[in-house]
Amino acid sequence: MIPETLATLPPTLEAMMASIRKEILIDAPAEKVWDAVRDVGAVHRRLVPGFVVDTRLEDGARVVTFANGLVARELIVDVDDEARRLVWAVVGSRRLTHHNGSMQVFAEADAQSRVVWIADLLPHEVAPDIAGLMEQGLDVMKKTLG
């Protein structure tokens, strides 16, 4: 079933778009998990070491180098401490014409956290690759913080 917001789009545009949502439960308090997520310049040390091997800060952005050699320049759109939500946009990618990502941390019972990672991207064909990377990243995050 197509969500109502997509039902009004032309079929060609609908076929090109992808929205991926992944979530994971981590055995750590939300404050601890959020502190690592919001530290946008230390992704390679605090959040997903080994999955991301380097992070370099630039004016309003970070350049992230993944273990597979992929390098992404991510504009930091918002760091919302109250909602525990980080939003970024990948720019200058040869493979993606659009990529908007968000990660949000929710407090759960027993000092656990639920991390929700959403990526909206074009073209749709790269969705399986991006989904796989997101799953790998969340697995590393769980091991690092849990």
DSSP file (Angstrom, degrees, kcal/mol; ACC not computed):
  #  RESIDUE AA STRUCTURE BP1 BP2  ACC     N-H-->O    O-->H-N    N-H-->O    O-->H-N    TCO  KAPPA ALPHA  PHI   PSI    X-CA   Y-CA   Z-CA
    1    1 A M              0   0    0      0, 0.0     3,-0.0     0, 0.0     0, 0.0   0.000 360.0 360.0 360.0 134.0    0.0    0.0    0.0
    2    2 A I        -     0   0    0      1,-0.1     5,-0.1     2,-0.1     0, 0.0  -0.702 360.0-111.3 -84.7 128.9    1.3    3.4   -0.9
    3    3 A P    >>  -     0   0    0      0, 0.0     4,-1.4     0, 0.0     3,-1.3  -0.251  30.3-111.5 -56.2 149.8    1.3    6.0    1.9
    4    4 A E  H 3> S+     0   0    0      1,-0.3     4,-0.6     2,-0.2     3,-0.2   0.839 116.2  57.2 -54.3 -38.1   -1.3    8.8    1.3
    5    5 A T  H 34 S+     0   0    0      1,-0.2     3,-0.3     2,-0.2    -1,-0.3   0.802 110.7  43.6 -68.0 -26.9    1.5   11.4    0.8
    6    6 A L  H X4 S+     0   0    0     -3,-1.3     3,-1.7     1,-0.2    -1,-0.2   0.690  94.6  79.1 -87.7 -19.4    3.0    9.4   -2.1
    7    7 A A  H 3< S+     0   0    0     -4,-1.4    -1,-0.2     1,-0.3    -2,-0.2   0.759  92.4  51.6 -61.8 -24.5   -0.3    8.5   -3.7
    8    8 A T  T 3< S+     0   0    0     -4,-0.6    -1,-0.3    -3,-0.3    -2,-0.1   0.519  89.4  99.8 -91.6  -4.7   -0.5   11.9   -5.3
    9    9 A L  S <  S-     0   0    0     -3,-1.7    -3,-0.0     1,-0.1     5,-0.0  -0.485  87.2 -95.6 -80.0 151.3    3.0   11.8   -6.9
   10   10 A P    >>  -     0   0    0      0, 0.0     4,-2.3     0, 0.0     3,-0.6  -0.386  36.8-116.8 -60.5 143.1    3.5   10.9  -10.5
   11   11 A P  H 3> S+     0   0    0      0, 0.0     4,-1.8     0, 0.0     5,-0.1   0.814 113.0  56.0 -54.9 -34.1    4.2    7.2  -10.9
   12   12 A T  H 3> S+     0   0    0      2,-0.2     4,-0.7     1,-0.2    -3,-0.0   0.903 110.5  43.8 -67.7 -39.2    7.7    7.9  -12.3
   13   13 A L  H X> S+     0   0    0     -3,-0.6     4,-1.1     1,-0.2     3,-0.8   0.903 110.8  55.3 -69.9 -41.3    8.8    9.9   -9.3
   14   14 A E  H 3< S+     0   0    0     -4,-2.3     3,-0.4     1,-0.3    -2,-0.2   0.873 105.3  52.9 -58.3 -39.1    7.2    7.4   -6.9
   15   15 A A  H 3< S+     0   0    0     -4,-1.8    -1,-0.3     1,-0.2    -2,-0.2   0.724 108.7  50.6 -71.3 -21.7    9.3    4.6   -8.4
   16   16 A M  H << S+     0   0    0     -3,-0.8   108,-1.5    -4,-0.7    -1,-0.2   0.687  94.0  87.4 -89.6 -19.7   12.6    6.6   -7.9
   17   17 A M     <  -     0   0    0     -4,-1.1     2,-0.4    -3,-0.4   105,-0.2  -0.514  51.6-173.6 -88.7 148.1   12.2    7.5   -4.3
   18   18 A A  E     -A  121   0A   0    103,-1.8   103,-2.6    -2,-0.2     2,-0.4  -0.999   9.7-173.0-137.7 140.4   13.2    5.5   -1.3
   19   19 A S  E     -A  120   0A   0     -2,-0.4     2,-0.5   101,-0.2   101,-0.2  -0.977  12.2-168.2-130.7 118.9   12.6    6.0    2.4
   20   20 A I  E     -A  119   0A   0     99,-3.2    99,-2.5    -2,-0.4     2,-0.5  -0.906   4.3-172.6-112.7 132.5   14.4    3.6    4.7
   21   21 A R  E     +A  118   0A   0     -2,-0.5     2,-0.4    97,-0.2    97,-0.2  -0.985   9.0 170.8-127.4 122.3   13.7    3.3    8.4
   22   22 A K  E     -A  117   0A   0     95,-2.7    95,-3.3    -2,-0.5     2,-0.3  -0.960   5.1-178.4-127.3 145.6   15.8    1.2   10.8
   23   23 A E  E     -A  116   0A   0     -2,-0.4     2,-0.3    93,-0.2    93,-0.2  -0.987   4.7-175.0-144.3 157.8   15.7    0.9   14.5
   24   24 A I  E     -A  115   0A   0     91,-1.8    91,-2.8    -2,-0.3     2,-0.5  -0.993  23.7-126.7-149.8 148.8   17.6   -0.9   17.2
   25   25 A L  E     -A  114   0A   0     -2,-0.3     2,-0.4    89,-0.2    89,-0.2  -0.866  26.9-164.8 -98.9 130.4   17.3   -1.3   21.0
   26   26 A I  E     -A  113   0A   0     87,-3.2    87,-2.6    -2,-0.5     2,-2.1  -0.947  24.7-128.6-120.2 136.1   20.6   -0.5   22.9
   27   27 A D  S    S+     0   0    0     -2,-0.4    85,-0.2    85,-0.2    84,-0.0  -0.454  79.7  86.8 -81.5  67.4   21.3   -1.4   26.5
   28   28 A A  S    S-     0   0    0     -2,-2.1    -2,-0.2    85,-0.1   118,-0.1  -0.968  86.1 -89.5-158.8 150.0   22.3    2.1   27.6
   29   29 A P     >  -     0   0    0      0, 0.0     4,-2.1     0, 0.0     3,-0.5  -0.286  36.8-117.3 -63.6 150.6   20.5    5.2   28.9
   30   30 A A  H  > S+     0   0    0     82,-0.4     4,-3.1     1,-0.2     5,-0.3   0.841 113.2  59.2 -57.9 -36.2   19.2    7.6   26.3
   31   31 A E  H  > S+     0   0    0      1,-0.2     4,-2.0     2,-0.2    -1,-0.2   0.906 107.6  45.6 -61.6 -41.7   21.4   10.4   27.6
   32   32 A K  H  > S+     0   0    0     -3,-0.5     4,-1.4     2,-0.2    -2,-0.2   0.924 115.8  45.3 -67.1 -45.1   24.6    8.3   27.0
   33   33 A V  H  X S+     0   0    0     -4,-2.1     4,-2.3     1,-0.2     3,-0.3   0.931 113.7  49.3 -65.9 -45.5   23.5    7.2   23.5
   34   34 A W  H  X S+     0   0    0     -4,-3.1     4,-3.1     1,-0.2     5,-0.2   0.891 105.0  58.6 -62.0 -39.3   22.4   10.8   22.6
   35   35 A D  H  X S+     0   0    0     -4,-2.0     4,-0.5    -5,-0.3    -1,-0.2   0.879 110.7  42.8 -58.7 -37.9   25.7   12.2   23.8
   36   36 A A  H  < S+     0   0    0     -4,-1.4     3,-0.5    -3,-0.3    -1,-0.2   0.896 114.8  49.4 -74.3 -41.1   27.6   10.0   21.3
   37   37 A V  H  < S+     0   0    0     -4,-2.3    -2,-0.2     1,-0.2    -3,-0.2   0.923 110.4  50.1 -63.6 -44.7   25.2   10.6   18.5
   38   38 A R  H  < S+     0   0    0     -4,-3.1     2,-2.1     1,-0.2    -1,-0.2   0.635  85.4  90.3 -73.3 -13.5   25.3   14.4   18.9
   39   39 A D    ><  +     0   0    0     -4,-0.5     3,-2.3    -3,-0.5     7,-0.2  -0.533  59.2 177.8 -81.2  74.8   29.1   14.4   18.9
   40   40 A V  T 3  S+     0   0    0     -2,-2.1     3,-0.4     1,-0.3    -1,-0.2   0.650  71.6  52.7 -62.0 -19.4   29.2   14.9   15.1
   41   41 A G  T 3  S+     0   0    0      1,-0.2    -1,-0.3    -3,-0.1    14,-0.2   0.473 106.3  52.6 -93.8  -1.5   32.9   15.1   14.9
   42   42 A A    X>> +     0   0    0     -3,-2.3     4,-3.3    -6,-0.2     3,-1.1   0.017  62.4 123.6-123.4  27.6   33.7   11.9   16.8
   43   43 A V  I 3>>S+     0   0    0     -3,-0.4     5,-2.6     1,-0.3     4,-1.0   0.887  77.5  52.6 -54.7 -41.5   31.5    9.3   14.9
   44   44 A H  I 345S+     0   0    0      1,-0.2     6,-0.3     3,-0.2    -1,-0.3   0.682 120.4  32.0 -72.2 -19.0   34.6    7.2   14.2
   45   45 A R  I <45S+     0   0    0     -3,-1.1    -2,-0.2     4,-0.1    -1,-0.2   0.811 130.6  23.8-103.7 -41.0   35.6    7.1   17.9
   46   46 A R  I  <5S+     0   0    0     -4,-3.3    -3,-0.2    -7,-0.2    -2,-0.1   0.751 127.1  27.5-103.6 -27.4   32.4    7.2   20.0
   47   47 A L  I  <<S+     0   0    0     -4,-1.0    97,-0.2    -5,-0.7    98,-0.2   0.885 131.3   2.6-106.8 -54.8   29.5    5.9   17.9
   48   48 A V    >>< -     0   0    0     -5,-2.6     4,-2.5    96,-0.1     3,-1.0  -0.408  69.8-176.1-137.3  59.5   30.6    3.4   15.2
   49   49 A P  B 34 S+b   52   0A   0      0, 0.0     4,-0.2     0, 0.0    -4,-0.1  -0.318  76.1  17.7 -61.9 138.2   34.4    2.8   15.5
   50   50 A G  T 34 S+     0   0    0      2,-1.0     3,-0.2    -6,-0.3    17,-0.1  -0.136 119.8  65.0  91.6 -38.6   35.6    0.5   12.7
   51   51 A F  T <4 S+     0   0    0     -3,-1.0    16,-2.7     1,-0.3     2,-0.5   0.899 114.2  31.3 -78.1 -45.9   32.5    1.1   10.6
   52   52 A V  E  < S-bC  49  66A   0     -4,-2.5    -2,-1.0    14,-0.3    -1,-0.3  -0.968  72.4-176.0-108.1 127.6   33.5    4.8   10.2
   53   53 A V  E     +     0   0A   0     12,-2.6     2,-0.3    -2,-0.5    13,-0.2   0.610  64.4  15.0-102.5 -14.6   37.3    5.2   10.3
   54   54 A D  E     - C   0  65A   0     11,-1.4    11,-2.9     2,-0.0     2,-0.4  -0.977  52.3-169.8-158.8 146.3   37.6    9.0   10.2
   55   55 A T  E     - C   0  64A   0     -2,-0.3     2,-0.4     9,-0.2     9,-0.2  -0.990   8.2-172.8-137.7 129.1   35.5   12.1   10.7
   56   56 A R  E     - C   0  63A   0      7,-2.4     7,-3.1    -2,-0.4     2,-0.3  -0.985  17.7-136.4-124.3 128.8   36.6   15.6    9.7
   57   57 A L  E     + C   0  62A   0     -2,-0.4     2,-0.3     5,-0.2     5,-0.2  -0.654  24.8 173.9 -86.0 138.8   34.7   18.7   10.6
   58   58 A E  E >   - C   0  61A   0      3,-2.8     3,-1.7    -2,-0.3     2,-0.6  -0.769  54.3 -56.5-126.7 176.1   34.2   21.5    8.1
   59   59 A D  T 3  S-     0   0    0      1,-0.3     3,-0.1    -2,-0.3    -2,-0.0  -0.404 122.8 -18.2 -59.6 107.2   32.1   24.7    8.3
   60   60 A G  T 3  S+     0   0    0     -2,-0.6    16,-2.4     1,-0.2     2,-0.3   0.553 131.1  68.2  74.4   8.2   28.6   23.3    9.0
   61   61 A A  E <   -CD  58  75A   0     -3,-1.7    -3,-2.8    14,-0.3     2,-0.3  -0.914  64.4-139.0-147.9 170.7   29.4   19.9    7.8
   62   62 A R  E     -CD  57  74A   0     12,-2.2    12,-3.3    -2,-0.3     2,-0.6  -0.983  12.6-141.8-132.9 149.1   31.4   16.7    8.5
   63   63 A V  E     -CD  56  73A   0     -7,-3.1    -7,-2.4    -2,-0.3     2,-0.5  -0.960  22.9-163.6-111.1 118.3   33.3   14.5    6.1
   64   64 A V  E     -CD  55  72A   0      8,-2.9     8,-2.6    -2,-0.6     2,-0.5  -0.872   7.9-160.0-109.2 130.2   32.9   10.9    7.1
   65   65 A T  E     -CD  54  71A   0    -11,-2.9   -12,-2.6    -2,-0.5   -11,-1.4  -0.948  13.5-152.1-111.1 121.8   35.2    8.1    5.8
   66   66 A F  E >   -C   52   0A   0      4,-3.2     3,-2.0    -2,-0.5   -14,-0.3  -0.488  27.6-110.4 -89.4 160.4   33.7    4.6    6.0
   67   67 A A  T 3  S+     0   0    0    -16,-2.7   -15,-0.1     1,-0.3    -1,-0.1   0.779 117.4  60.6 -60.4 -28.3   35.8    1.4    6.4
   68   68 A N  T 3  S-     0   0    0    -17,-0.3    -1,-0.3     2,-0.1     3,-0.1   0.418 123.3-103.3 -81.2   3.4   34.8    0.3    2.8
   69   69 A G  S <  S+     0   0    0     -3,-2.0    -2,-0.1     1,-0.3     2,-0.1   0.242  75.4 140.6  95.5 -13.0   36.5    3.5    1.5
   70   70 A L        -     0   0    0     -5,-0.1    -4,-3.2     1,-0.0     2,-0.4  -0.409  34.8-160.5 -63.8 136.0   33.3    5.5    0.9
   71   71 A V  E     -D   65   0A   0     -6,-0.2     2,-0.4    -2,-0.1    -6,-0.2  -0.985   8.7-174.6-121.6 130.7   33.6    9.2    1.8
   72   72 A A  E     -D   64   0A   0     -8,-2.6    -8,-2.9    -2,-0.4     2,-0.6  -0.986  19.5-146.9-129.4 134.1   30.5   11.3    2.4
   73   73 A R  E     -DE  63  91A   0     18,-0.6    18,-2.6    -2,-0.4     2,-0.6  -0.891  23.6-167.8 -96.6 120.0   30.2   15.0    3.0
   74   74 A E  E     -DE  62  90A   0    -12,-3.3   -12,-2.2    -2,-0.6     2,-0.4  -0.932  14.7-145.6-117.3 115.6   27.3   15.5    5.3
   75   75 A L  E     -DE  61  89A   0     14,-3.0    14,-2.0    -2,-0.6     2,-0.8  -0.632  23.0-129.0 -72.2 130.9   25.8   19.0    6.0
   76   76 A I  E     + E   0  88A   0    -16,-2.4    12,-0.2    -2,-0.4     3,-0.1  -0.759  31.8 175.8 -85.0 111.7   24.6   19.1    9.6
   77   77 A V  E     -     0   0A   0     10,-2.1     2,-0.3    -2,-0.8    11,-0.2   0.880  60.9  -6.7 -85.2 -42.7   21.0   20.4    9.3
   78   78 A D  E     - E   0  87A   0      9,-1.7     9,-2.7     2,-0.0     2,-0.5  -0.974  40.8-166.2-159.6 139.5   19.9   20.1   13.0
   79   79 A V  E     - E   0  86A   0     -2,-0.3     2,-0.8     7,-0.2     7,-0.2  -0.922  21.8-173.4-124.0 102.2   21.1   18.9   16.4
   80   80 A D  E  >> - E   0  85A   0      5,-3.1     5,-2.0    -2,-0.5     4,-1.1  -0.827  10.6-177.8-105.0  98.9   18.0   19.0   18.6
   81   81 A D  T  45S+     0   0    0     -2,-0.8    -1,-0.2     3,-0.2     5,-0.0   0.851  81.9  54.8 -65.7 -34.9   19.0   18.2   22.2
   82   82 A E  T  45S+     0   0    0      1,-0.2    -1,-0.2     3,-0.1    -2,-0.1   0.931 120.0  30.8 -65.9 -44.8   15.4   18.3   23.4
   83   83 A A  T  45S-     0   0    0      2,-0.1    22,-0.3    23,-0.0    -1,-0.2   0.519 104.0-129.2 -87.9  -6.3   14.1   15.8   20.9
   84   84 A R  T  <5 +     0   0    0     -4,-1.1    21,-2.4     1,-0.2     2,-0.4   0.963  60.5 142.8  52.3  55.9   17.5   14.0   20.8
   85   85 A R  E   < -EF  80 104A   0     -5,-2.0    -5,-3.1    19,-0.2     2,-0.4  -0.992  37.2-166.3-134.8 129.2   17.4   14.1   17.0
   86   86 A L  E     -EF  79 103A   0     17,-2.9    17,-2.5    -2,-0.4     2,-0.4  -0.937   8.8-169.6-112.3 135.0   20.3   14.7   14.6
   87   87 A V  E     +EF  78 102A   0     -9,-2.7   -10,-2.1    -2,-0.4    -9,-1.7  -0.987  10.8 166.5-127.8 136.0   19.5   15.6   10.9
   88   88 A W  E     -EF  76 101A   0     13,-2.7    13,-3.1    -2,-0.4     2,-0.4  -0.946  23.1-145.6-142.5 163.2   22.0   15.7    8.1
   89   89 A A  E     -EF  75 100A   0    -14,-2.0   -14,-3.0    -2,-0.3     2,-0.4  -0.997  17.4-134.5-132.8 127.7   22.1   15.8    4.3
   90   90 A V  E     -E   74   0A   0      9,-1.7     9,-0.4    -2,-0.4     2,-0.3  -0.684  30.8-173.7 -79.5 130.0   24.7   14.1    2.1
   91   91 A V  E     +E   73   0A   0    -18,-2.6   -18,-0.6    -2,-0.4     7,-0.1  -0.926  55.0  24.4-126.2 150.8   25.9   16.5   -0.6
   92   92 A G  S    S+     0   0    0     -2,-0.3     2,-0.3     1,-0.2    -1,-0.1   0.670  75.9 155.1  76.7  17.5   28.2   16.1   -3.6
   93   93 A S        -     0   0    0      3,-0.2    -1,-0.2    -3,-0.1   -21,-0.1  -0.571  38.1-154.7 -79.5 138.7   27.6   12.4   -4.0
   94   94 A R  S    S+     0   0    0     -2,-0.3    -1,-0.1     1,-0.1    -2,-0.0   0.786  96.4  41.6 -77.8 -28.3   28.2   10.9   -7.4
   95   95 A R  S    S+     0   0    0      1,-0.1     2,-0.4    -3,-0.0    -1,-0.1   0.787 111.4  56.1 -91.5 -30.4   25.8    8.0   -6.7
   96   96 A L        -     0   0    0      1,-0.1    -3,-0.2    30,-0.0     3,-0.1  -0.867  49.3-171.6-109.6 135.7   23.0    9.9   -4.9
   97   97 A T  S    S+     0   0    0     25,-1.7     2,-0.3    -2,-0.4    -1,-0.1   0.652  85.3  13.0 -91.8 -19.0   21.0   12.8   -6.2
   98   98 A H  E     + G   0 122A   0     24,-1.4    24,-2.2    -7,-0.1    -1,-0.3  -0.955  62.7 167.1-154.7 135.5   19.4   13.3   -2.8
   99   99 A H  E     + G   0 121A   0     -9,-0.4    -9,-1.7    -2,-0.3     2,-0.5  -0.857   1.7 173.2-151.8 117.6   20.0   11.9    0.7
  100  100 A N  E     -FG  89 120A   0     20,-2.5    20,-2.7    -2,-0.3     2,-0.3  -0.993  13.7-173.9-121.6 127.4   18.5   13.2    3.9
  101  101 A G  E     -FG  88 119A   0    -13,-3.1   -13,-2.7    -2,-0.5     2,-0.3  -0.898   8.9-178.0-123.1 151.8   19.2   11.3    7.1
  102  102 A S  E     -FG  87 118A   0     16,-2.4    16,-2.7    -2,-0.3     2,-0.4  -0.995   7.4-166.6-144.0 148.6   18.0   11.6   10.6
  103  103 A M  E     -FG  86 117A   0    -17,-2.5   -17,-2.9    -2,-0.3     2,-0.4  -0.998  10.5-175.8-134.8 130.6   18.8    9.7   13.8
  104  104 A Q  E     -FG  85 116A   0     12,-2.5    12,-2.7    -2,-0.4     2,-0.5  -0.979  13.7-148.2-131.6 141.9   16.7   10.0   16.9
  105  105 A V  E     - G   0 115A   0    -21,-2.4     2,-0.4    -2,-0.4    10,-0.2  -0.926  13.7-170.1-113.2 127.5   17.2    8.5   20.4
  106  106 A F  E     - G   0 114A   0      8,-2.8     8,-2.8    -2,-0.5     2,-0.3  -0.945  23.9-120.8-118.4 137.5   14.2    7.5   22.6
  107  107 A A  E     - G   0 113A   0     -2,-0.4     2,-0.2     6,-0.2     6,-0.2  -0.571  33.9-173.7 -73.7 136.5   14.4    6.5   26.2
  108  108 A E  E  >  - G   0 112A   0      4,-2.9     4,-0.6    -2,-0.3     3,-0.5  -0.727  33.3 -74.5-121.2 173.2   13.0    3.0   26.9
  109  109 A A  T >4 S+     0   0    0     -2,-0.2     3,-0.9     1,-0.2    -1,-0.2  -0.207 110.5  29.9 -64.3 159.6   12.3    1.1   30.1
  110  110 A D  T 34 S-     0   0    0      1,-0.2    -1,-0.2   -83,-0.0     3,-0.1   0.840 132.9 -64.3  59.4  38.5   15.2   -0.4   32.1
  111  111 A A  T 34 S+     0   0    0     -3,-0.5    -1,-0.2     1,-0.2     2,-0.2   0.817 100.3 137.2  57.1  35.0   17.7    2.3   31.1
  112  112 A Q  E <<  - G   0 108A   0     -3,-0.9    -4,-2.9    -4,-0.6   -82,-0.4  -0.645  41.5-144.7-104.0 166.6   17.6    1.2   27.4
  113  113 A S  E     -AG  26 107A   0    -87,-2.6   -87,-3.2    -6,-0.2     2,-0.5  -0.978   4.4-147.0-131.5 144.9   17.4    3.4   24.3
  114  114 A R  E     -AG  25 106A   0     -8,-2.8    -8,-2.8    -2,-0.4     2,-0.5  -0.963  16.2-159.8-108.1 125.2   15.7    3.0   21.0
  115  115 A V  E     -AG  24 105A   0    -91,-2.8   -91,-1.8    -2,-0.5     2,-0.5  -0.923   3.8-166.1-107.1 125.9   17.6    4.5   18.1
  116  116 A V  E     -AG  23 104A   0    -12,-2.7   -12,-2.5    -2,-0.5     2,-0.5  -0.960   3.6-171.8-114.5 123.2   15.6    5.3   14.9
  117  117 A W  E     -AG  22 103A   0    -95,-3.3   -95,-2.7    -2,-0.5     2,-0.4  -0.967   4.1-175.2-117.9 123.5   17.6    6.0   11.8
  118  118 A I  E     -AG  21 102A   0    -16,-2.7   -16,-2.4    -2,-0.5     2,-0.4  -0.964   5.7-174.4-122.2 135.5   15.8    7.2    8.7
  119  119 A A  E     -AG  20 101A   0    -99,-2.5   -99,-3.2    -2,-0.4     2,-0.5  -0.993   5.1-168.6-129.7 125.8   17.2    7.9    5.2
  120  120 A D  E     +AG  19 100A   0    -20,-2.7   -20,-2.5    -2,-0.4     2,-0.3  -0.963  28.1 163.0-109.9 126.0   15.3    9.4    2.4
  121  121 A L  E     -AG  18  99A   0   -103,-2.6  -103,-1.8    -2,-0.5   -22,-0.2  -0.963  29.9-111.2-150.1 159.3   17.1    9.1   -0.9
  122  122 A L  E    S+ G   0  98A   0    -24,-2.2   -25,-1.7    -2,-0.3   -24,-1.4  -0.977  85.3  40.7-132.3 143.9   17.2    9.2   -4.7
  123  123 A P  S >  S-     0   0    0      0, 0.0     3,-1.5     0, 0.0     4,-0.2   0.638  70.9-145.4 -79.3 160.4   17.5    7.2   -6.8
  124  124 A H  G >  S+     0   0    0   -108,-1.5     3,-2.0     1,-0.3  -107,-0.1   0.774  89.9  75.4 -58.5 -30.4   15.5    4.3   -5.4
  125  125 A E  G 3  S+     0   0    0      1,-0.3     4,-0.3     2,-0.1    -1,-0.3   0.722  90.4  55.4 -61.7 -23.1   17.9    1.8   -6.9
  126  126 A V  G <> S+     0   0    0     -3,-1.5     4,-2.3     1,-0.2     3,-0.4   0.513  79.4  98.1 -87.4  -3.5   20.6    2.4   -4.2
  127  127 A A  H <> S+     0   0    0     -3,-2.0     4,-3.0     1,-0.2     5,-0.2   0.875  78.2  52.9 -54.7 -44.9   18.2    1.7   -1.4
  128  128 A P  H  > S+     0   0    0      0, 0.0     4,-2.0     0, 0.0    -1,-0.2   0.907 111.5  46.9 -60.7 -39.0   19.3   -1.9   -0.8
  129  129 A D  H  > S+     0   0    0     -3,-0.4     4,-2.0    -4,-0.3    -2,-0.2   0.932 115.0  45.4 -66.0 -45.3   23.0   -0.8   -0.5
  130  130 A I  H  X S+     0   0    0     -4,-2.3     4,-2.5     1,-0.2    -1,-0.2   0.903 111.2  53.2 -65.7 -41.3   22.1    2.1    1.9
  131  131 A A  H  X S+     0   0    0     -4,-3.0     4,-2.2    -5,-0.2    -1,-0.2   0.902 108.5  50.7 -60.2 -41.2   19.9   -0.1    4.0
  132  132 A G  H  X S+     0   0    0     -4,-2.0     4,-2.2    -5,-0.2    -1,-0.2   0.903 110.1  49.0 -63.9 -41.5   22.7   -2.6    4.4
  133  133 A L  H  X S+     0   0    0     -4,-2.0     4,-2.7     2,-0.2    -2,-0.2   0.893 109.8  52.3 -64.0 -39.7   25.1    0.1    5.5
  134  134 A M  H  X S+     0   0    0     -4,-2.5     4,-2.5     2,-0.2    -2,-0.2   0.915 109.0  49.7 -63.0 -42.9   22.5    1.4    8.0
  135  135 A E  H  X S+     0   0    0     -4,-2.2     4,-2.1     2,-0.2    -2,-0.2   0.917 111.6  48.7 -62.2 -43.6   22.1   -2.1    9.5
  136  136 A Q  H  X S+     0   0    0     -4,-2.2     4,-2.2     1,-0.2    -2,-0.2   0.933 111.5  50.2 -61.1 -45.7   25.9   -2.5    9.8
  137  137 A G  H  X S+     0   0    0     -4,-2.7     4,-2.5     1,-0.2    -2,-0.2   0.907 110.3  49.0 -60.5 -43.3   26.2    0.9   11.4
  138  138 A L  H  X S+     0   0    0     -4,-2.5     4,-2.5     2,-0.2    -1,-0.2   0.879 108.8  53.4 -65.7 -37.4   23.4    0.1   14.0
  139  139 A D  H  X S+     0   0    0     -4,-2.1     4,-1.9     2,-0.2    -1,-0.2   0.923 111.6  45.2 -62.0 -43.9   25.0   -3.2   14.8
  140  140 A V  H  X S+     0   0    0     -4,-2.2     4,-2.6     1,-0.2    -2,-0.2   0.911 111.6  53.3 -65.3 -42.2   28.3   -1.5   15.6
  141  141 A M  H  X S+     0   0    0     -4,-2.5     4,-2.7     1,-0.2     5,-0.4   0.909 107.7  50.7 -58.8 -43.3   26.5    1.2   17.5
  142  142 A K  H  X S+     0   0    0     -4,-2.5     4,-2.1     1,-0.2    -1,-0.2   0.913 113.2  45.3 -62.5 -43.2   24.8   -1.4   19.7
  143  143 A K  H  < S+     0   0    0     -4,-1.9    -1,-0.2     1,-0.2    -2,-0.2   0.873 116.0  47.0 -67.8 -36.8   28.1   -3.1   20.4
  144  144 A T  H  < S+     0   0    0     -4,-2.6    -2,-0.2   -97,-0.2    -1,-0.2   0.904 126.0  24.9 -72.4 -42.4   29.9    0.1   21.1
  145  145 A L  H  <        0   0    0     -4,-2.7    -2,-0.2    -5,-0.2    -3,-0.2   0.682 360.0 360.0 -99.6 -20.6   27.3    1.7   23.4
  146  146 A G     <        0   0    0     -4,-2.1    -1,-0.1    -5,-0.4    -3,-0.1   0.462 360.0 360.0 -84.8 360.0   25.4   -1.2   24.9
